[in-house]
Amino acid sequence: MPEREMIGDYKGEVKNKIVTALFQAYLDILDYDGLKSILKEAELLELKNYKGADPDETLDFFSFKKIITAQNCLLYNCSDLLFAIGKKFSFYLFPFGKKFEDVIEEINVLIKTDWNIQILEKTKKYITVRVEKCFFCSEIGISCDLIMGFLLHSIEKTLPPDKRVDYHRTKEDIKDPNHNTFVVKFKSKKK
């Protein structure tokens, strides 16, 4: 794929492992036509057969952000779909599960740009996470449902089958340009 000129806040790179997992989540939730629609909107239809890409190679962040922006445009106000895509994204990225700490460390390495996810506090019942400059929801009017689904499912995979996860965060003002930086508290409880 030809190099694209990166501008402003779009500098960075994304490992193909991330792109492949996200595309697989699209296929599961939106079907092949949904994946093609997102790629067509992003003007990157040539990536529709990306599945076989070397997981250690990278896609420039500018192109990846175009995909996320197209997703957010086509799925505007579809919170449940974005949340489901986030859960599937977690599954395809780490299908065999990992410690939540390892998931957070690895996602920050696999997506190299001006963002960060960190665990602020972890107890037996609670995990408090700070997401800073989340590019999945950086546009005004877009909620952070995809990353919430990703985080929730990443935690659930580490719990016994009789437990589930709830979360609480302050009400998001999607009209605030800084709504993509937030703290969320996850709580595990019996089903």
GUTOR-638678 format. One line per field, with one value per residue: residue number from 1; residue in three letters; z, x negated, y negated of N, C-alpha, C in turn. Coordinates in steps of 0.05 Angstrom, whole numbers, plus 5000, padded with zeros to 4 digits. Example, Ala and Ser with C-alpha at 12.3 -4.5 7.8 and 13.67 -1.06 7.14 Angstrom:
# residues 2
n = c(1; 2) $
res = c(Ala; Ser) $
nz = c(5156; 5142) $
nx = c(4736; 4743) $
ny = c(5114; 5045) $
caz = c(5156; 5143) $
cax = c(4754; 4727) $
cay = c(5090; 5021) $
cz = c(5156; 5157) $
cx = c(4736; 4742) $
cy = c(5066; 4999) $
***
This chain:
# residues 191
n = c(1; 2; 3; 4; 5; 6; 7; 8; 9; 10; 11; 12; 13; 14; 15; 16; 17; 18; 19; 20; 21; 22; 23; 24; 25; 26; 27; 28; 29; 30; 31; 32; 33; 34; 35; 36; 37; 38; 39; 40; 41; 42; 43; 44; 45; 46; 47; 48; 49; 50; 51; 52; 53; 54; 55; 56; 57; 58; 59; 60; 61; 62; 63; 64; 65; 66; 67; 68; 69; 70; 71; 72; 73; 74; 75; 76; 77; 78; 79; 80; 81; 82; 83; 84; 85; 86; 87; 88; 89; 90; 91; 92; 93; 94; 95; 96; 97; 98; 99; 100; 101; 102; 103; 104; 105; 106; 107; 108; 109; 110; 111; 112; 113; 114; 115; 116; 117; 118; 119; 120; 121; 122; 123; 124; 125; 126; 127; 128; 129; 130; 131; 132; 133; 134; 135; 136; 137; 138; 139; 140; 141; 142; 143; 144; 145; 146; 147; 148; 149; 150; 151; 152; 153; 154; 155; 156; 157; 158; 159; 160; 161; 162; 163; 164; 165; 166; 167; 168; 169; 170; 171; 172; 173; 174; 175; 176; 177; 178; 179; 180; 181; 182; 183; 184; 185; 186; 187; 188; 189; 190; 191) $
res = c(Met; Pro; Glu; Arg; Glu; Met; Ile; Gly; Asp; Tyr; Lys; Gly; Glu; Val; Lys; Asn; Lys; Ile; Val; Thr; Ala; Leu; Phe; Gln; Ala; Tyr; Leu; Asp; Ile; Leu; Asp; Tyr; Asp; Gly; Leu; Lys; Ser; Ile; Leu; Lys; Glu; Ala; Glu; Leu; Leu; Glu; Leu; Lys; Asn; Tyr; Lys; Gly; Ala; Asp; Pro; Asp; Glu; Thr; Leu; Asp; Phe; Phe; Ser; Phe; Lys; Lys; Ile; Ile; Thr; Ala; Gln; Asn; Cys; Leu; Leu; Tyr; Asn; Cys; Ser; Asp; Leu; Leu; Phe; Ala; Ile; Gly; Lys; Lys; Phe; Ser; Phe; Tyr; Leu; Phe; Pro; Phe; Gly; Lys; Lys; Phe; Glu; Asp; Val; Ile; Glu; Glu; Ile; Asn; Val; Leu; Ile; Lys; Thr; Asp; Trp; Asn; Ile; Gln; Ile; Leu; Glu; Lys; Thr; Lys; Lys; Tyr; Ile; Thr; Val; Arg; Val; Glu; Lys; Cys; Phe; Phe; Cys; Ser; Glu; Ile; Gly; Ile; Ser; Cys; Asp; Leu; Ile; Met; Gly; Phe; Leu; Leu; His; Ser; Ile; Glu; Lys; Thr; Leu; Pro; Pro; Asp; Lys; Arg; Val; Asp; Tyr; His; Arg; Thr; Lys; Glu; Asp; Ile; Lys; Asp; Pro; Asn; His; Asn; Thr; Phe; Val; Val; Lys; Phe; Lys; Ser; Lys; Lys; Lys) $
nz = c(5000; 4984; 5015; 5056; 5064; 5128; 5172; 5222; 5278; 5264; 5265; 5272; 5281; 5267; 5286; 5242; 5266; 5299; 5260; 5231; 5271; 5283; 5233; 5230; 5272; 5251; 5208; 5236; 5264; 5228; 5179; 5112; 5076; 5109; 5127; 5077; 5065; 5104; 5091; 5039; 5049; 5076; 5035; 5025; 5001; 4979; 5021; 5035; 5034; 5075; 5114; 5110; 5120; 5144; 5213; 5242; 5213; 5196; 5192; 5170; 5216; 5198; 5157; 5186; 5222; 5185; 5174; 5224; 5229; 5186; 5203; 5249; 5225; 5193; 5231; 5266; 5325; 5339; 5388; 5413; 5373; 5364; 5415; 5415; 5372; 5396; 5437; 5407; 5380; 5422; 5432; 5383; 5381; 5426; 5431; 5465; 5515; 5565; 5620; 5647; 5656; 5621; 5572; 5570; 5569; 5521; 5481; 5481; 5459; 5409; 5382; 5363; 5378; 5396; 5448; 5507; 5552; 5618; 5679; 5737; 5788; 5821; 5851; 5887; 5872; 5840; 5782; 5761; 5706; 5664; 5605; 5556; 5507; 5469; 5406; 5380; 5391; 5382; 5351; 5354; 5381; 5379; 5417; 5467; 5460; 5433; 5453; 5506; 5504; 5487; 5532; 5574; 5557; 5555; 5609; 5628; 5605; 5639; 5685; 5728; 5702; 5729; 5740; 5724; 5691; 5709; 5695; 5711; 5695; 5693; 5665; 5597; 5557; 5495; 5463; 5480; 5463; 5490; 5507; 5497; 5534; 5594; 5657; 5679; 5719; 5733; 5757; 5784; 5791; 5817; 5772) $
nx = c(4983; 4988; 4950; 4982; 4988; 4978; 5012; 5015; 5051; 5052; 5009; 4971; 4975; 5007; 5010; 5019; 5047; 5085; 5118; 5136; 5165; 5205; 5231; 5251; 5287; 5323; 5342; 5368; 5409; 5431; 5431; 5405; 5420; 5425; 5372; 5349; 5377; 5358; 5304; 5308; 5331; 5288; 5253; 5218; 5224; 5191; 5170; 5204; 5192; 5157; 5146; 5106; 5059; 4992; 4986; 4948; 4932; 4948; 5001; 5009; 5026; 5059; 5090; 5116; 5146; 5180; 5212; 5237; 5264; 5299; 5329; 5353; 5383; 5420; 5444; 5467; 5498; 5510; 5503; 5507; 5490; 5437; 5416; 5422; 5387; 5339; 5335; 5330; 5283; 5246; 5248; 5228; 5178; 5151; 5160; 5153; 5155; 5125; 5088; 5117; 5084; 5043; 5070; 5081; 5030; 5010; 5046; 5034; 4984; 4992; 5021; 4995; 4996; 5019; 5046; 5072; 5083; 5094; 5090; 5116; 5130; 5136; 5175; 5202; 5256; 5263; 5241; 5208; 5203; 5167; 5177; 5144; 5148; 5177; 5180; 5220; 5267; 5261; 5285; 5331; 5395; 5394; 5399; 5363; 5371; 5349; 5297; 5311; 5340; 5297; 5262; 5294; 5307; 5255; 5242; 5282; 5268; 5228; 5252; 5287; 5339; 5387; 5390; 5401; 5392; 5403; 5405; 5387; 5388; 5378; 5429; 5424; 5407; 5418; 5412; 5370; 5304; 5264; 5285; 5265; 5228; 5229; 5251; 5266; 5302; 5301; 5339; 5340; 5389; 5435; 5472) $
ny = c(5023; 4955; 4903; 4856; 4786; 4760; 4719; 4667; 4686; 4739; 4772; 4831; 4903; 4966; 5032; 5087; 5128; 5105; 5079; 5123; 5151; 5113; 5110; 5162; 5161; 5124; 5155; 5196; 5167; 5130; 5154; 5171; 5132; 5088; 5079; 5068; 5020; 4985; 4983; 4963; 4912; 4891; 4886; 4927; 4977; 5015; 5043; 5085; 5139; 5149; 5187; 5227; 5200; 5188; 5194; 5166; 5123; 5054; 5006; 4940; 4888; 4847; 4870; 4910; 4878; 4854; 4898; 4906; 4858; 4861; 4906; 4883; 4844; 4873; 4905; 4870; 4851; 4903; 4934; 4985; 5020; 5003; 5014; 5070; 5082; 5066; 5105; 5152; 5138; 5140; 5195; 5217; 5193; 5212; 5272; 5316; 5296; 5254; 5228; 5170; 5126; 5137; 5134; 5079; 5057; 5079; 5060; 5006; 5009; 5032; 4995; 4939; 4876; 4810; 4824; 4857; 4911; 4928; 4965; 4942; 4958; 5021; 5069; 5125; 5125; 5079; 5042; 4987; 4945; 4901; 4868; 4834; 4785; 4816; 4842; 4869; 4845; 4791; 4751; 4697; 4708; 4763; 4820; 4859; 4915; 4960; 4968; 4976; 5024; 5057; 5053; 5073; 5126; 5146; 5148; 5182; 5231; 5248; 5265; 5312; 5356; 5346; 5293; 5224; 5160; 5093; 5023; 4955; 4888; 4818; 4778; 4770; 4714; 4706; 4663; 4635; 4622; 4649; 4697; 4747; 4762; 4794; 4824; 4889; 4935; 5002; 5057; 5120; 5171; 5221; 5262) $
caz = c(5000; 4983; 5039; 5056; 5079; 5154; 5180; 5248; 5299; 5252; 5263; 5287; 5265; 5280; 5278; 5227; 5284; 5307; 5237; 5225; 5292; 5280; 5209; 5237; 5288; 5232; 5194; 5254; 5272; 5206; 5155; 5092; 5064; 5128; 5125; 5052; 5067; 5120; 5075; 5017; 5061; 5083; 5010; 5028; 4993; 4972; 5045; 5042; 5037; 5093; 5133; 5108; 5124; 5165; 5238; 5253; 5196; 5206; 5175; 5180; 5233; 5182; 5143; 5207; 5232; 5165; 5177; 5248; 5223; 5169; 5221; 5266; 5208; 5184; 5255; 5283; 5344; 5341; 5411; 5418; 5352; 5370; 5439; 5406; 5356; 5415; 5450; 5387; 5375; 5444; 5427; 5360; 5386; 5446; 5432; 5487; 5540; 5577; 5643; 5639; 5656; 5596; 5550; 5569; 5561; 5493; 5464; 5479; 5442; 5382; 5369; 5371; 5371; 5419; 5465; 5529; 5570; 5641; 5702; 5759; 5813; 5817; 5876; 5881; 5860; 5822; 5766; 5751; 5682; 5651; 5576; 5549; 5479; 5454; 5378; 5371; 5396; 5384; 5338; 5370; 5376; 5379; 5444; 5469; 5464; 5423; 5473; 5530; 5498; 5487; 5559; 5590; 5549; 5563; 5638; 5632; 5597; 5660; 5708; 5726; 5686; 5745; 5745; 5702; 5697; 5705; 5695; 5717; 5689; 5693; 5640; 5576; 5541; 5469; 5450; 5491; 5447; 5506; 5517; 5492; 5558; 5615; 5676; 5682; 5741; 5727; 5781; 5779; 5810; 5810; 5752) $
cax = c(5000; 4971; 4949; 4999; 4977; 4991; 5014; 5025; 5056; 5055; 4983; 4969; 4979; 5024; 5002; 5040; 5062; 5107; 5135; 5149; 5185; 5227; 5246; 5265; 5309; 5342; 5354; 5387; 5431; 5442; 5429; 5386; 5429; 5419; 5344; 5344; 5388; 5340; 5279; 5315; 5333; 5260; 5238; 5197; 5236; 5170; 5163; 5225; 5181; 5134; 5144; 5081; 5036; 4973; 4994; 4926; 4929; 4965; 5017; 5005; 5049; 5077; 5109; 5133; 5164; 5200; 5231; 5252; 5282; 5321; 5346; 5368; 5403; 5441; 5457; 5474; 5520; 5514; 5487; 5507; 5473; 5409; 5409; 5419; 5362; 5318; 5333; 5318; 5255; 5231; 5247; 5210; 5151; 5140; 5180; 5149; 5155; 5100; 5092; 5126; 5061; 5028; 5086; 5077; 5002; 5007; 5062; 5019; 4961; 5001; 5031; 4976; 5005; 5022; 5068; 5062; 5102; 5080; 5105; 5111; 5133; 5148; 5180; 5215; 5282; 5263; 5218; 5213; 5186; 5167; 5173; 5136; 5148; 5187; 5185; 5244; 5290; 5251; 5302; 5354; 5420; 5390; 5395; 5341; 5382; 5332; 5275; 5324; 5344; 5271; 5251; 5312; 5303; 5228; 5243; 5300; 5253; 5210; 5268; 5301; 5364; 5410; 5388; 5405; 5380; 5418; 5387; 5398; 5372; 5394; 5444; 5406; 5417; 5406; 5407; 5344; 5282; 5247; 5300; 5250; 5211; 5248; 5245; 5289; 5299; 5313; 5344; 5348; 5409; 5447; 5493) $
cay = c(5000; 4932; 4886; 4832; 4764; 4757; 4691; 4659; 4706; 4765; 4786; 4856; 4928; 4986; 5059; 5101; 5145; 5088; 5075; 5149; 5157; 5095; 5118; 5187; 5152; 5112; 5177; 5209; 5150; 5115; 5170; 5163; 5107; 5066; 5074; 5054; 4993; 4969; 4979; 4945; 4885; 4882; 4886; 4947; 5002; 5034; 5058; 5104; 5166; 5144; 5208; 5241; 5182; 5195; 5181; 5150; 5099; 5033; 4987; 4913; 4880; 4830; 4888; 4922; 4858; 4851; 4920; 4901; 4835; 4872; 4922; 4865; 4830; 4892; 4916; 4848; 4855; 4932; 4941; 5014; 5033; 4996; 5030; 5098; 5083; 5065; 5131; 5171; 5129; 5151; 5224; 5224; 5184; 5230; 5293; 5335; 5281; 5244; 5211; 5144; 5109; 5143; 5123; 5050; 5052; 5087; 5042; 4981; 5014; 5039; 4970; 4918; 4849; 4793; 4834; 4875; 4924; 4937; 4973; 4924; 4973; 5047; 5084; 5150; 5120; 5056; 5034; 4959; 4941; 4875; 4868; 4807; 4779; 4839; 4834; 4883; 4827; 4763; 4731; 4685; 4722; 4792; 4831; 4878; 4942; 4981; 4973; 4986; 5052; 5070; 5056; 5090; 5154; 5154; 5154; 5206; 5255; 5256; 5272; 5338; 5354; 5338; 5264; 5205; 5134; 5068; 5000; 4929; 4865; 4794; 4773; 4759; 4692; 4711; 4637; 4625; 4633; 4666; 4720; 4772; 4767; 4800; 4846; 4907; 4954; 5028; 5072; 5148; 5181; 5247; 5261) $
cz = c(5000; 5009; 5036; 5073; 5105; 5162; 5209; 5268; 5289; 5249; 5281; 5268; 5282; 5269; 5263; 5244; 5294; 5284; 5231; 5246; 5289; 5255; 5215; 5254; 5270; 5217; 5211; 5260; 5249; 5180; 5135; 5080; 5083; 5128; 5099; 5053; 5082; 5104; 5051; 5027; 5068; 5059; 5012; 5021; 4986; 4997; 5051; 5045; 5055; 5112; 5133; 5112; 5147; 5191; 5250; 5237; 5207; 5184; 5187; 5195; 5218; 5169; 5164; 5218; 5211; 5167; 5202; 5243; 5206; 5185; 5237; 5250; 5202; 5208; 5275; 5299; 5346; 5364; 5415; 5398; 5358; 5395; 5431; 5389; 5375; 5430; 5431; 5381; 5397; 5440; 5406; 5365; 5406; 5450; 5455; 5514; 5549; 5603; 5634; 5637; 5630; 5571; 5547; 5559; 5531; 5474; 5460; 5461; 5413; 5367; 5380; 5360; 5397; 5435; 5487; 5544; 5593; 5663; 5725; 5786; 5807; 5845; 5868; 5866; 5839; 5806; 5755; 5729; 5672; 5622; 5568; 5519; 5462; 5425; 5367; 5373; 5396; 5370; 5357; 5362; 5376; 5407; 5443; 5474; 5454; 5443; 5499; 5527; 5499; 5515; 5576; 5583; 5557; 5592; 5642; 5625; 5619; 5685; 5705; 5713; 5702; 5751; 5720; 5710; 5691; 5705; 5701; 5709; 5689; 5666; 5620; 5561; 5514; 5452; 5459; 5475; 5463; 5518; 5513; 5513; 5581; 5634; 5679; 5704; 5734; 5753; 5773; 5800; 5800; 5790; 5765) $
cx = c(4982; 4972; 4967; 4986; 4993; 4990; 5023; 5027; 5057; 5029; 4984; 4973; 4995; 5015; 5025; 5057; 5087; 5127; 5150; 5170; 5209; 5244; 5262; 5290; 5331; 5357; 5375; 5412; 5446; 5443; 5410; 5394; 5423; 5390; 5337; 5354; 5369; 5315; 5285; 5317; 5306; 5242; 5214; 5207; 5215; 5162; 5183; 5215; 5156; 5128; 5117; 5056; 5018; 4980; 4973; 4921; 4949; 4980; 5012; 5030; 5069; 5098; 5127; 5153; 5186; 5221; 5249; 5272; 5305; 5340; 5364; 5389; 5426; 5456; 5464; 5499; 5528; 5498; 5485; 5489; 5444; 5399; 5404; 5393; 5338; 5313; 5320; 5289; 5237; 5227; 5226; 5181; 5136; 5158; 5177; 5148; 5127; 5107; 5099; 5103; 5045; 5043; 5081; 5049; 4999; 5022; 5047; 4994; 4969; 5012; 5013; 4985; 5008; 5047; 5056; 5086; 5085; 5099; 5097; 5112; 5146; 5150; 5194; 5242; 5282; 5238; 5225; 5192; 5189; 5160; 5167; 5134; 5155; 5194; 5210; 5269; 5282; 5268; 5324; 5379; 5418; 5384; 5373; 5350; 5364; 5310; 5287; 5329; 5319; 5261; 5268; 5307; 5275; 5227; 5259; 5285; 5235; 5225; 5280; 5328; 5388; 5410; 5393; 5394; 5400; 5397; 5402; 5378; 5390; 5407; 5426; 5421; 5404; 5402; 5381; 5322; 5263; 5261; 5286; 5229; 5230; 5238; 5270; 5282; 5315; 5316; 5353; 5369; 5420; 5469; 5520) $
cy = c(4975; 4916; 4862; 4811; 4761; 4728; 4688; 4682; 4734; 4780; 4811; 4880; 4948; 5013; 5072; 5119; 5130; 5085; 5101; 5156; 5139; 5103; 5144; 5180; 5140; 5135; 5191; 5193; 5138; 5130; 5158; 5136; 5083; 5059; 5059; 5025; 4975; 4963; 4960; 4916; 4874; 4879; 4904; 4975; 5023; 5051; 5081; 5132; 5165; 5168; 5223; 5225; 5192; 5180; 5162; 5125; 5078; 5019; 4960; 4904; 4863; 4848; 4901; 4903; 4852; 4874; 4915; 4878; 4844; 4889; 4904; 4850; 4849; 4903; 4894; 4854; 4885; 4943; 4971; 5029; 5027; 5012; 5059; 5102; 5083; 5092; 5152; 5164; 5141; 5181; 5231; 5214; 5203; 5254; 5313; 5321; 5274; 5231; 5183; 5124; 5112; 5132; 5093; 5043; 5057; 5068; 5015; 4984; 5018; 5015; 4947; 4892; 4834; 4801; 4851; 4886; 4934; 4946; 4956; 4939; 5001; 5060; 5110; 5146; 5098; 5053; 5006; 4954; 4913; 4878; 4839; 4805; 4803; 4831; 4849; 4864; 4798; 4742; 4722; 4700; 4752; 4801; 4852; 4907; 4964; 4988; 4984; 5016; 5068; 5074; 5075; 5119; 5164; 5161; 5180; 5231; 5265; 5266; 5300; 5335; 5345; 5308; 5248; 5178; 5112; 5045; 4974; 4908; 4840; 4790; 4758; 4736; 4694; 4686; 4624; 4638; 4651; 4690; 4747; 4777; 4771; 4822; 4863; 4928; 4980; 5043; 5100; 5156; 5207; 5242; 5266) $
***
